[in-house]
Structure formats: C-alpha cells, structure tokens
C-alpha cells in the first residue's frame, strides 16, 4: 500500500521535470512516514522530533505548506485565558 501510494503520487499530471518529481516524492515520503495524530511519544522521541524540525530548511511549515507552529505573545495568552 505504501509503495503504491508513492507511485500514484508520481503519476500526477504536470509533473514533467525530474526536480519536481523528486520534490513530490520527498513530500509524499515525509507525509506517509510521519507520526500519526494521537500516537503517544516518549520524551526522547519528542526531543528528537523538535531537534529534527529545527534542523530543516523551513521548520515553520509541513511538506503540504501547513504551519507547524504559531508564535503567541504573552498579551494574547492573557486575553485568551483572562489571567
């Protein structure tokens, strides 16, 4: 199933350039091999994940361009929680 889904992603129309296909393959692999929502991690796994995240070229977004984090000011927290 995993290999089939990767191969299907490479069949996407408009992906004629080898660089585009390599980037698409990397994104597909990253998404398929990612830790799924709800999985409980050990502290060492969480530390390694954060370390690896900040070692990336673009740690602020996922391969699908979704944000990985938000910066919230102390004032915003105060307003949200009425501290």
LOVOPA-543822 format. One record per atom (N, C-alpha, C): atom name; x, y, z; residue in one letter. Coordinates in steps of 0.001 Angstrom, whole numbers, plus 500000, padded with zeros to 6 digits. Each point is the difference from the previous one (the first is absolute). Example, Ala and Ser with C-alpha at 12.3 -4.5 7.8 and 13.67 -1.06 7.14 Angstrom:
! LOVOPA-543822
(N (513190 494310 507800) a)
(CA (499110 501190 500000) a)
(C (500900 501200 500000) a)
(N (499650 501050 499280) s)
(CA (500820 501190 500060) s)
(C (499230 501090 500730) s)
This chain:
! LOVOPA-543822
(N (500800 498805 500000) x)
(CA (499200 501195 500000) x)
(C (500842 501258 500000) x)
(N (501054 500009 500795) x)
(CA (500842 501188 500093) x)
(C (500674 500290 498662) x)
(N (500616 498983 499413) x)
(CA (500712 500200 498732) x)
(C (499024 500382 498903) x)
(N (498826 499390 500003) x)
(CA (498992 500344 499003) x)
(C (499585 501457 500113) x)
(N (499818 500492 501223) x)
(CA (499590 501397 500172) x)
(C (501101 500952 499555) x)
(N (501260 499626 500227) x)
(CA (501119 500834 499541) x)
(C (500025 500029 498477) x)
(N (499859 498840 499382) x)
(CA (500000 499948 498535) x)
(C (498821 500773 499417) x)
(N (498840 499920 500632) x)
(CA (498829 500755 499535) x)
(C (500273 501495 500043) x)
(N (500695 500449 501046) x)
(CA (500276 501436 500114) x)
(C (500915 500473 498877) x)
(N (500833 499115 499487) x)
(CA (500911 500373 498911) x)
(C (499292 500055 498651) x)
(N (498802 499463 499915) x)
(CA (499232 500030 498763) x)
(C (499243 501309 499816) x)
(N (500117 500906 500967) x)
(CA (499262 501260 499964) x)
(C (500299 500749 498701) x)
(N (498953 500390 499259) x)
(CA (500220 500751 498764) x)
(C (500730 501310 500266) x)
(N (500833 500396 499049) x)
(CA (500707 501265 500125) x)
(C (501332 499885 500717) x)
(N (500365 498816 500409) x)
(CA (501268 499791 500685) x)
(C (501017 499462 498997) x)
(N (500389 500820 499026) x)
(CA (500889 499547 498933) x)
(C (501471 500108 500363) x)
(N (500360 500890 500873) x)
(CA (501402 500238 500313) x)
(C (500475 499044 501091) x)
(N (501226 499517 499845) x)
(CA (500570 499052 500969) x)
(C (500084 500623 501389) x)
(N (500357 501287 500087) x)
(CA (500097 500671 501304) x)
(C (498641 500057 500670) x)
(N (498954 500283 499228) x)
(CA (498650 500030 500555) x)
(C (499603 498624 500511) x)
(N (500367 498964 499265) x)
(CA (499658 498640 500416) x)
(C (500762 499615 501261) x)
(N (501260 500400 500109) x)
(CA (500765 499703 501212) x)
(C (499389 500716 501200) x)
(N (499604 501251 499797) x)
(CA (499392 500754 501093) x)
(C (498662 499381 500401) x)
(N (499205 499599 499025) x)
(CA (498722 499358 500280) x)
(C (500212 498681 500733) x)
(N (501003 499231 499584) x)
(CA (500309 498737 500666) x)
(C (500413 500252 501447) x)
(N (500843 500996 500223) x)
(CA (500441 500323 501362) x)
(C (498812 500416 500871) x)
(N (499105 500810 499461) x)
(CA (498812 500421 500751) x)
(C (499103 498812 500325) x)
(N (499806 499129 499018) x)
(CA (499151 498828 500201) x)
(C (500591 499088 501060) x)
(N (501304 499756 499922) x)
(CA (500658 499158 501000) x)
(C (499886 500609 501388) x)
(N (500230 501303 500090) x)
(CA (499916 500669 501301) x)
(C (498604 499852 500596) x)
(N (498992 500169 499178) x)
(CA (498625 499906 500495) x)
(C (499645 498575 500402) x)
(N (500380 499022 499183) x)
(CA (499655 498608 500272) x)
(C (500753 499449 501206) x)
(N (501219 500478 500237) x)
(CA (500822 499486 501084) x)
(C (499876 500825 501282) x)
(N (499165 501011 499966) x)
(CA (499854 500861 501170) x)
(C (499296 499278 501146) x)
(N (500166 500535 501185) x)
(CA (499328 499455 501180) x)
(C (498540 500423 499931) x)
(N (499125 499045 500130) x)
(CA (498576 500281 499857) x)
(C (499422 500639 501265) x)
(N (498986 500814 499801) x)
(CA (499323 500694 501092) x)
(C (499497 499002 501035) x)
(N (500207 500328 501261) x)
(CA (499506 499168 501081) x)
(C (501014 499005 500540) x)
(N (501119 499818 499299) x)
(CA (501020 499056 500471) x)
(C (500753 500636 501162) x)
(N (500119 499273 501093) x)
(CA (500730 500502 501168) x)
(C (501484 499746 499818) x)
(N (500787 501028 500255) x)
(CA (501444 499917 499830) x)
(C (500710 500039 501345) x)
(N (501162 499386 500041) x)
(CA (500873 500091 501163) x)
(C (500701 501355 499957) x)
(N (500511 500468 501137) x)
(CA (500661 501305 500066) x)
(C (501165 500083 499012) x)
(N (500773 498912 499879) x)
(CA (501143 499993 499082) x)
(C (499546 500175 498552) x)
(N (498868 499397 499651) x)
(CA (499463 500135 498649) x)
(C (499555 501434 499736) x)
(N (499362 500615 500995) x)
(CA (499557 501390 499840) x)
(C (501198 500932 499854) x)
(N (501034 499786 500814) x)
(CA (501205 500834 499913) x)
(C (500657 499863 498631) x)
(N (500095 498767 499505) x)
(CA (500610 499763 498684) x)
(C (499173 500651 498893) x)
(N (498672 499948 500131) x)
(CA (499131 500594 498988) x)
(C (500206 501517 499928) x)
(N (500073 500646 501142) x)
(CA (500206 501449 500032) x)
(C (501375 500357 499447) x)
(N (501006 499227 500382) x)
(CA (501347 500241 499490) x)
(C (500047 499851 498479) x)
(N (499358 498962 499486) x)
(CA (499961 499786 498552) x)
(C (499194 501077 499290) x)
(N (498928 500455 500619) x)
(CA (499187 501057 499402) x)
(C (500831 501253 499769) x)
(N (500735 500410 501024) x)
(CA (500774 501237 499867) x)
(C (501267 499827 499181) x)
(N (500329 498761 499618) x)
(CA (501127 499758 499098) x)
(C (499569 500135 498536) x)
(N (498686 500093 499756) x)
(CA (499466 500130 498635) x)
(C (500255 501395 499442) x)
(N (499939 500103 498676) x)
(CA (500133 501303 499343) x)
(C (498797 500892 500292) x)
(N (498814 499394 500096) x)
(CA (498772 500764 500240) x)
(C (499238 499357 501150) x)
(N (500439 500211 501247) x)
(CA (499347 499335 501129) x)
(C (498591 500497 500291) x)
(N (499603 501106 499416) x)
(CA (498696 500582 500303) x)
(C (498829 499407 499250) x)
(N (500272 499119 499008) x)
(CA (498913 499431 499200) x)
(C (500229 498514 499742) x)
(N (498889 499281 499789) x)
(CA (500050 498581 499651) x)
(C (500291 499866 498508) x)
(N (500209 498771 499502) x)
(CA (500170 499820 498555) x)
(C (498791 500479 499194) x)
(N (498828 500060 500631) x)
(CA (498792 500501 499332) x)
(C (499780 501491 500234) x)
(N (501021 500684 500527) x)
(CA (499961 501445 500272) x)
(C (499037 500393 501107) x)
(N (499715 499085 500905) x)
(CA (499187 500328 501170) x)
(C (500942 500431 501122) x)
(N (499577 500927 500856) x)
(CA (500895 500466 501068) x)
(C (500294 498909 501022) x)
(N (501238 499978 500497) x)
(CA (500379 499043 501040) x)
(C (499952 500639 501378) x)
(N (499930 501323 500049) x)
(CA (499981 500697 501285) x)
(C (499441 501407 499826) x)
(N (499613 500592 501106) x)
(CA (499550 501386 500040) x)
(C (500736 500693 501133) x)
(N (500293 501269 499798) x)
(CA (500586 500805 501060) x)
(C (498883 500836 500602) x)
(N (499795 499839 501305) x)
(CA (498924 500701 500695) x)
(C (500632 500844 501099) x)
(N (499688 501258 499996) x)
(CA (500565 500895 501009) x)
(C (499354 499758 501365) x)
(N (500668 500452 501025) x)
(CA (499467 499871 501351) x)
(C (498675 500748 500124) x)
(N (499894 501172 499373) x)
(CA (498750 500761 500018) x)
(C (498841 499207 499382) x)
(N (500285 499307 498886) x)
(CA (498959 499178 499368) x)
(C (499561 498872 500937) x)
(N (500957 499387 500687) x)
(CA (499666 498950 500951) x)
(C (499138 500550 501126) x)
(N (500367 501173 500509) x)
(CA (499213 500638 501042) x)
(C (498563 500211 499570) x)
(N (499809 500481 498769) x)
(CA (498647 500243 499486) x)
(C (499221 498699 499852) x)
(N (500672 498970 499489) x)
(CA (499322 498711 499787) x)
(C (499578 499338 501291) x)
(N (500868 500065 501002) x)
(CA (499734 499300 501249) x)
(C (499587 500922 501142) x)
(N (499946 501288 499719) x)
(CA (499586 501010 500977) x)
(C (500749 499817 501320) x)
(N (501323 499944 499854) x)
(CA (500862 499817 501197) x)
(C (500111 501304 500748) x)
